[in-house]
């Protein structure tokens, strides 16, 4: 199907191997094992993977142990672990937020107001403008 002009273009173009619908998510050199990354990168990746596998196995063994020997307490234990994780996450977020606030206070510590010596002199103060004018008729 199709017009003769399109067919001629397809015949004249040898790189066009039909309608190719394959999408390469990884580069071909990586999939062929020819990845020439740094040796340090390879060592770090190997160490991280070998450290993560035992941790995953321990977590699964712990869950299996509680599923066999304490099935009634399993929901309480998972709830405590989940709430403990959320507590640690909240504390981390509070720490990061406090750190960024202290950084901003240190950065703009000299600029307490809009006086002449401040760096904020080019900012127009709009405190005299009334947004909600109640005197309109």
Secondary structure, 3 states (H helix, E strand, C coil): CCCHHHHHHHHHCCCCCCCCCCCCCCCHHHHCCCCCCCHHHHHHHHHHHHHHHHHHHHHHHHHHHHHHHCCCCHHHHHHHHHHHHHHHHHHHHHHHHHHHHHHHHHHCCCCCCCCCCCCCCCCCCCCCCCCCCCCCC
